[in-house]
C-alpha cells in the first residue's frame, strides 16, 4: 500500500511541476505589447540588415527595439 501512495505522490508532483512550467511560460509570452509584436514581425521579414540595426532587439522586452 505504501508503494502505491509513493507512486501517486511522485506522479502528482510531476504533473504539478509541468503545470507550473506551462503557467510560467504562458505568462512570459503575454508580456509583449502589440507594438512589440508588430516590430518582431517586421524584423522577421527583413532579409538584409547590413548595418546591424536590428541585432540588439530583445524579444523578451515589452518593447523589443
Backbone as ProteinMPNN parsed JSONL, in Angstrom:
{"seq_chain_A": "XXXXXXXXXXXXXXXXXXXXXXXXXXXXXXXXXXXXXXXXXXXXXXXXXXXXXXXXXXXXXXXXX", "coords_chain_A": {"N_chain_A": [[0.821, -1.196, 0.0], [1.966, 1.22, 0.718], [3.783, 1.643, -1.33], [2.1, 2.241, -3.469], [1.034, 4.715, -2.666], [3.362, 6.221, -2.605], [4.058, 6.21, -5.331], [1.806, 7.51, -6.329], [2.078, 10.117, -5.176], [4.472, 10.82, -6.333], [3.829, 10.924, -9.102], [1.852, 12.883, -8.993], [3.363, 15.061, -8.169], [5.021, 15.374, -10.43], [3.098, 16.11, -12.369], [2.144, 18.522, -11.294], [4.482, 20.059, -11.422], [4.849, 20.237, -14.209], [2.508, 21.639, -14.908], [3.019, 24.043, -13.568], [5.284, 24.939, -14.981], [4.142, 25.338, -17.527], [2.375, 27.402, -16.919], [4.171, 29.469, -16.176], [5.605, 29.843, -18.563], [3.532, 30.606, -20.297], [2.739, 33.049, -19.185], [5.018, 34.541, -19.643], [4.955, 34.813, -22.386], [2.82, 36.518, -22.72], [3.725, 38.997, -22.06], [4.667, 40.813, -23.958], [3.839, 43.728, -25.849], [1.387, 44.948, -28.293], [2.617, 46.614, -30.198], [5.23, 45.762, -29.957], [4.974, 43.139, -30.91], [4.355, 43.706, -33.583], [6.742, 44.937, -34.376], [8.548, 42.803, -34.075], [7.528, 41.057, -35.983], [8.013, 42.566, -38.277], [10.824, 42.598, -38.15], [11.368, 39.884, -38.576], [10.8, 39.638, -41.241], [12.656, 41.128, -42.579], [15.184, 40.903, -44.885], [17.83, 41.615, -45.216], [20.239, 43.188, -43.23], [22.453, 45.296, -43.291], [23.806, 47.14, -41.63], [23.436, 46.209, -39.11], [21.385, 47.086, -37.44], [19.198, 45.877, -36.29], [20.076, 43.95, -34.586], [20.267, 44.193, -31.787], [17.737, 43.931, -30.774], [15.491, 42.779, -28.388], [13.433, 40.127, -27.933], [12.162, 39.484, -25.554], [11.565, 41.723, -24.109], [9.117, 44.259, -23.173], [8.888, 46.204, -25.103], [10.51, 45.56, -27.83], [12.565, 46.878, -29.291]], "CA_chain_A": [[0.0, 0.0, 0.0], [2.853, 2.379, 0.788], [4.348, 1.856, -2.661], [1.086, 2.912, -4.293], [0.976, 6.122, -2.264], [4.597, 6.858, -3.06], [3.932, 6.422, -6.775], [0.784, 8.537, -6.522], [2.652, 11.424, -4.872], [5.503, 11.08, -7.338], [3.162, 11.347, -10.334], [1.196, 14.16, -8.715], [4.429, 16.058, -8.157], [5.406, 15.607, -11.825], [2.018, 16.842, -13.039], [2.145, 19.89, -10.774], [5.654, 20.745, -11.979], [4.56, 20.535, -15.613], [1.513, 22.713, -14.926], [3.691, 25.268, -13.164], [6.116, 25.38, -16.101], [3.249, 25.857, -18.564], [1.881, 28.691, -16.437], [5.257, 30.449, -16.24], [5.891, 30.107, -19.973], [2.419, 31.335, -20.903], [2.791, 34.428, -18.697], [6.134, 35.202, -20.302], [4.539, 35.129, -23.746], [1.832, 37.592, -22.688], [4.317, 40.24, -21.603], [4.975, 41.718, -25.06], [2.678, 44.506, -26.276], [1.056, 44.811, -29.715], [3.649, 47.272, -30.996], [6.38, 44.865, -29.948], [4.685, 42.041, -31.84], [4.48, 44.233, -34.944], [8.165, 45.132, -34.653], [9.181, 41.491, -34.255], [7.084, 40.555, -37.29], [8.791, 43.33, -39.254], [12.206, 42.118, -38.095], [11.461, 38.542, -39.155], [10.668, 39.729, -42.697], [13.804, 41.843, -43.144], [16.104, 39.918, -45.455], [19.205, 42.072, -45.115], [20.476, 44.26, -42.26], [23.902, 45.487, -43.445], [24.372, 47.944, -40.546], [23.192, 45.518, -37.845], [20.497, 47.912, -36.611], [18.179, 45.056, -35.637], [20.709, 42.891, -33.802], [20.109, 44.322, -30.339], [16.325, 43.821, -30.395], [15.281, 41.692, -27.441], [12.022, 39.738, -27.993], [11.605, 39.282, -24.214], [11.17, 43.016, -23.547], [7.788, 44.743, -23.545], [9.102, 46.923, -26.352], [11.748, 44.851, -28.16], [13.601, 47.584, -30.052]], "C_chain_A": [[0.867, 1.264, 0.0], [3.459, 2.689, -0.574], [3.364, 2.573, -3.574], [1.014, 4.397, -3.962], [2.223, 6.869, -2.709], [4.54, 7.149, -4.555], [2.908, 7.509, -7.076], [1.369, 9.927, -6.296], [3.733, 11.799, -5.872], [4.87, 11.592, -8.628], [2.442, 12.678, -10.146], [2.215, 15.294, -8.734], [4.871, 16.384, -9.582], [4.365, 16.442, -12.55], [1.998, 18.294, -12.578], [3.335, 20.691, -11.297], [5.424, 21.133, -13.435], [3.548, 21.671, -15.717], [2.133, 24.052, -14.534], [4.563, 25.81, -14.293], [5.266, 25.964, -17.221], [2.735, 27.234, -18.171], [2.95, 29.775, -16.57], [5.554, 30.817, -17.684], [4.775, 30.917, -20.607], [2.384, 32.778, -20.421], [3.919, 35.201, -19.35], [5.741, 35.623, -21.712], [3.557, 36.298, -23.785], [2.452, 38.948, -22.388], [4.581, 41.237, -22.724], [3.706, 42.445, -25.509], [2.465, 44.377, -27.786], [2.091, 45.469, -30.613], [4.906, 46.405, -31.074], [6.184, 43.682, -30.875], [4.838, 42.498, -33.284], [5.948, 44.429, -35.313], [8.885, 43.802, -34.869], [8.773, 40.856, -35.576], [7.85, 41.261, -38.402], [10.223, 42.801, -39.32], [12.348, 40.752, -38.765], [11.386, 38.572, -40.68], [11.809, 40.49, -43.364], [14.817, 40.809, -43.617], [17.565, 40.315, -45.288], [19.284, 43.242, -44.135], [21.974, 44.563, -42.265], [24.548, 46.283, -42.304], [24.141, 47.321, -39.169], [22.281, 46.279, -36.897], [19.491, 47.078, -35.827], [18.767, 43.997, -34.708], [20.439, 42.99, -32.309], [18.651, 44.296, -29.899], [16.16, 42.607, -29.507], [13.798, 41.311, -27.438], [11.384, 39.523, -26.621], [11.182, 40.599, -23.542], [9.741, 43.355, -23.939], [7.834, 45.473, -24.877], [10.461, 46.474, -26.875], [12.805, 45.636, -28.923], [14.518, 48.379, -29.145]], "O_chain_A": [[0.53, 2.255, -0.647], [3.631, 3.854, -0.933], [3.763, 3.424, -4.369], [0.941, 5.238, -4.858], [2.144, 8.019, -3.139], [4.937, 8.23, -4.991], [3.111, 8.332, -7.969], [1.183, 10.819, -7.123], [3.886, 12.972, -6.215], [5.327, 12.589, -9.186], [2.43, 13.509, -11.054], [1.939, 16.37, -9.264], [5.074, 17.553, -9.909], [4.711, 17.38, -13.268], [1.849, 19.2, -13.399], [3.2, 21.88, -11.584], [5.77, 22.241, -13.845], [3.719, 22.574, -16.536], [1.799, 25.083, -15.117], [4.577, 27.017, -14.536], [5.633, 26.984, -17.805], [2.669, 28.135, -19.008], [2.659, 30.879, -17.03], [5.737, 31.995, -17.994], [5.048, 31.831, -21.385], [2.024, 33.662, -21.199], [3.786, 36.402, -19.586], [6.155, 36.684, -22.179], [3.478, 36.997, -24.795], [1.757, 39.961, -22.456], [4.709, 42.429, -22.444], [2.627, 41.853, -25.546], [3.277, 43.762, -28.477], [2.413, 44.94, -31.677], [5.558, 46.325, -32.115], [7.121, 43.264, -31.555], [5.383, 41.771, -34.115], [6.354, 44.123, -36.435], [9.737, 43.692, -35.751], [9.583, 40.189, -36.22], [8.285, 40.624, -39.362], [10.767, 42.583, -40.403], [13.34, 40.494, -39.446], [11.852, 37.645, -41.343], [11.913, 40.493, -44.59], [15.251, 39.95, -42.849], [18.441, 39.452, -45.224], [18.485, 44.176, -44.21], [22.693, 44.145, -41.358], [25.738, 46.107, -42.043], [24.609, 47.858, -38.164], [22.392, 46.134, -35.68], [18.985, 47.531, -34.8], [18.021, 43.226, -34.105], [20.386, 41.966, -31.627], [18.36, 44.614, -28.746], [16.638, 41.522, -29.839], [12.975, 42.104, -26.98], [10.163, 39.391, -26.538], [10.51, 40.576, -22.51], [9.21, 42.816, -24.91], [6.91, 45.363, -25.684], [11.483, 46.97, -26.4], [13.876, 45.089, -29.185], [15.445, 49.033, -29.624]]}, "name": "protein", "num_of_chains": 1, "seq": "XXXXXXXXXXXXXXXXXXXXXXXXXXXXXXXXXXXXXXXXXXXXXXXXXXXXXXXXXXXXXXXXX"}
